[in-house]
Amino acid sequence: MSLQASAVRHALWVRVSHWIGTVSFLLLAVTGIFILMVHPRLYWGEVGNDLTPAFMELPISRNYKHNGWDNKSAFFDRPGSPVSASRTYDIFNENGWGRSLHFLSAWILVGTGVFYLFAGLWSGHFRRRLVPGRNALGWRQFRKDFVAHVRSPFSMGNHADYNLLQRLTYLTIIFIFLPLVVLTGLAMSPAITASIPALVTMFGGTQSARTIHFFASVALELFLVAHLVMVTMTGFKQNIKAMTIGK
C-alpha cells in the first residue's frame, strides 16, 4: 500500500461514528419536520403562541394561515390579562411518536458525538486531518482554495489531505453548529432548564432557543445536501468504499 493510500484510509471508529451519526441525524430531520408542522411559527423571547406576533411563519402544513379563532376570553378581569381562544379548525397534533423518536435520536447523536470528540482528540485525528497548520492559515491560502474550488468544484482523484476550505467547514460544523443544535434543544426541555436555568437564559428565552435551533438545523441539513452532492460528483463508489470498508 502506498503512503498516499495509507494516509487517506479512514479509521474504523471514524466510519462507525460517521454512519451512526448519519442515521440519527436523518431521523432528527424527519421527526423535526413533523414536530414543526404542528406549530409552524417561530418566535423570539421567552413565550409565544398563536395569539402573539410571530418572528416567522413557515408554510409547511395546514396549520399555516389557519381559519381564525372563536371569541377570545381573558383569564383575569384586569388589563393585560392573558387571553385564550378555541381554534376554528382541526389541528394536526398527532406527533407524540415524532417527539419520542426525536428525543431518542438526539441522545444517540450526542453519545456518538462525544465518542467522536474524545477519540478524535486522543488519536490526533483533529490535529492531523482538520486543524490547519500554522503556515496554512491566512487570507491568501483561503482565497486560493476558494477560487480553485469554484473553478473546479467536482475535481476527481484521491487527495491525501483536506484543503483549508474543507478543514474550516468541518471544524465549523463539528465545533459550532452541532453543539449549538444540542444546547438549544436542551434549552427547550423544561426538565433540563429547571435544573440549569442559565441554559435557556443564554439564548434569550425558550422561544428564542427554538428559533435558533431551527436555523442551526437548516444549516446542518444544507451542509448534508452539499456533502452528498460532492460525494456523488467526485466518485460515489470510491467515496462509499472509503467510508465503509476503509479503502
C-alpha positions in Angstrom: 0.0 0.0 0.0 1.4 3.4 -1.0 1.9 6.2 1.5 -0.9 8.3 0.0 -3.4 5.4 0.1 -2.4 4.8 3.7 -2.9 8.5 4.6 -6.4 8.7 3.3 -7.7 5.4 4.9 -10.5 6.1 7.4 -10.1 4.6 10.8 -12.8 2.2 12.0 -14.0 4.5 14.7 -14.4 7.3 12.2 -16.5 5.1 9.9 -18.7 3.7 12.7 -19.4 7.1 14.2 -20.0 8.6 10.8 -22.8 6.1 9.9 -24.4 6.1 13.4 -24.4 9.9 13.3 -25.8 10.0 9.8 -28.8 7.7 10.6 -29.6 9.6 13.8 -29.3 13.0 12.1 -31.7 11.9 9.3 -34.2 10.7 11.9 -33.9 14.0 13.7 -34.5 15.9 10.4 -37.6 13.9 9.6 -39.2 14.0 13.0 -38.2 17.6 13.4 -40.3 18.4 10.3 -43.3 16.6 11.8 -42.9 18.5 15.1 -42.7 21.8 13.3 -45.7 21.1 11.1 -47.9 21.1 14.3 -46.9 24.7 15.0 -45.1 26.3 12.1 -44.5 29.6 13.7 -41.2 30.9 15.2 -40.9 33.5 18.0 -38.3 35.5 19.8 -38.2 35.7 23.5 -39.5 33.6 26.4 -43.0 32.9 25.2 -45.0 32.6 22.0 -48.3 31.2 20.8 -50.9 31.7 18.0 -52.2 34.8 19.7 -48.8 36.6 19.7 -46.9 38.0 16.8 -44.5 35.5 15.1 -40.9 36.2 14.2 -41.5 33.9 11.1 -44.3 31.7 9.8 -43.4 28.6 7.7 -45.9 27.5 5.1 -45.3 23.8 5.6 -48.6 22.5 6.9 -52.4 23.3 7.0 -51.8 25.0 10.3 -50.2 27.9 8.4 -52.6 30.8 8.0 -55.5 29.0 9.6 -59.1 30.0 9.6 -59.0 32.0 12.8 -60.4 31.8 16.2 -63.7 31.8 18.2 -64.3 34.8 20.5 -61.3 35.4 22.8 -61.7 35.3 26.5 -59.5 36.7 29.3 -58.2 34.6 32.1 -58.5 37.5 34.6 -60.7 40.6 34.9 -57.8 43.1 34.6 -55.9 45.0 31.8 -53.2 43.0 30.2 -54.6 39.6 31.2 -53.6 36.6 29.2 -56.3 35.5 26.7 -57.4 32.2 25.4 -59.4 31.2 22.3 -60.6 28.0 20.6 -59.4 27.2 17.1 -62.0 27.1 14.3 -60.1 24.3 12.6 -58.8 20.8 13.4 -55.1 21.0 14.2 -52.7 18.3 13.1 -51.4 17.2 16.5 -50.7 13.5 16.5 -46.9 13.8 16.8 -46.2 12.1 20.1 -44.3 9.4 18.2 -42.2 12.1 16.5 -41.2 13.8 19.7 -40.2 10.5 21.3 -38.2 9.4 18.3 -36.7 12.9 18.0 -35.6 12.8 21.7 -34.2 9.3 21.3 -32.3 10.1 18.1 -30.9 13.2 19.7 -29.3 11.3 22.6 -27.8 8.8 20.2 -26.3 11.6 18.2 -25.0 13.3 21.3 -23.4 10.0 22.5 -21.8 9.4 19.1 -20.6 13.0 19.0 -19.0 12.7 22.5 -17.3 9.5 21.5 -16.1 11.1 18.2 -14.8 14.1 20.0 -12.7 12.2 22.6 -11.5 9.7 20.0 -10.5 12.5 17.7 -8.6 14.3 20.4 -7.0 11.1 21.8 -5.9 9.8 18.4 -4.7 13.1 17.0 -7.3 12.9 14.2 -8.4 16.5 14.5 -4.8 17.7 14.7 -3.7 15.7 11.6 -6.7 16.0 9.4 -8.8 19.0 10.4 -6.8 21.7 12.3 -5.0 23.9 9.7 -1.2 24.2 10.0 0.3 27.5 11.1 1.5 28.1 7.6 -1.8 27.3 6.0 -3.8 29.9 7.9 -4.2 33.2 6.2 -6.4 35.0 3.7 -4.1 34.2 0.7 -4.4 30.4 1.2 -8.1 30.6 1.9 -8.6 32.7 -1.3 -6.5 30.2 -3.3 -8.5 27.2 -2.1 -11.8 29.0 -2.6 -11.0 30.1 -6.2 -9.8 26.6 -7.0 -13.0 25.1 -5.5 -15.2 27.5 -7.5 -13.4 26.8 -10.8 -13.4 23.0 -10.3 -15.7 22.0 -7.5 -16.0 18.4 -8.6 -12.5 17.5 -9.5 -11.8 13.8 -9.5 -8.9 11.9 -7.9 -7.7 10.9 -4.4 -6.4 13.6 -2.1 -4.2 12.7 0.9 -5.4 15.8 2.8 -8.2 18.3 3.2 -7.6 21.8 1.9 -8.1 24.9 4.1 -11.7 25.5 3.0 -12.7 21.9 3.8 -10.9 22.0 7.2 -12.6 25.2 8.2 -16.0 23.9 7.1 -15.7 20.6 9.0 -14.4 22.4 12.1 -17.4 24.9 12.0 -19.9 22.0 11.7 -18.3 19.9 14.4 -17.5 22.6 17.0 -20.1 25.3 16.3 -23.3 24.1 14.6 -23.6 20.7 16.2 -23.1 21.9 19.8 -25.5 24.8 19.1 -28.2 22.4 18.0 -27.7 20.3 21.1 -27.7 23.2 23.5 -30.7 24.9 22.0 -32.5 21.5 22.0 -31.7 21.1 25.7 -32.9 24.7 26.4 -36.4 23.7 25.2 -36.7 20.9 27.8 -38.5 22.0 30.9 -36.8 19.3 33.0 -33.3 20.4 31.9 -33.9 24.2 32.3 -35.5 23.6 35.7 -32.1 22.3 36.8 -30.0 24.6 34.7 -31.9 27.9 34.2 -28.8 29.6 32.7 -29.1 27.3 29.7 -32.3 29.0 28.5 -31.2 32.4 29.7 -28.1 32.4 27.5 -30.3 32.1 24.4 -32.8 34.8 25.4 -35.7 32.5 26.2 -37.3 29.2 25.3 -38.8 30.5 22.0 -35.5 32.2 21.0 -33.8 28.8 21.6 -36.4 27.1 19.4 -35.8 29.7 16.6 -32.0 29.3 16.8 -32.4 25.5 16.9 -34.4 25.7 13.6 -31.9 27.8 11.8 -28.9 25.8 13.0 -30.6 22.6 11.9 -31.3 24.1 8.5 -27.6 24.9 8.2 -26.7 21.4 9.0 -29.2 20.0 6.5 -27.8 22.3 3.8 -24.3 21.1 4.6 -25.5 17.5 4.3 -27.0 18.1 0.9 -23.8 19.8 -0.3 -21.8 17.0 1.2 -23.8 14.3 -0.7 -23.5 16.3 -3.9 -19.7 16.4 -3.5 -19.5 12.7 -2.6 -21.5 11.8 -5.7 -19.7 14.1 -8.2 -16.2 13.2 -7.0 -16.7 9.5 -7.3 -19.6 7.9 -5.4 -18.3 4.4 -5.4 -14.8 5.2 -4.2 -16.1 7.5 -1.5 -18.6 5.0 -0.2 -15.9 2.3 -0.1 -13.7 4.7 1.8 -16.3 5.3 4.4 -17.4 1.6 4.7 -14.5 -0.8 4.2 -11.9 1.9 4.8 -10.2 1.9 1.4 
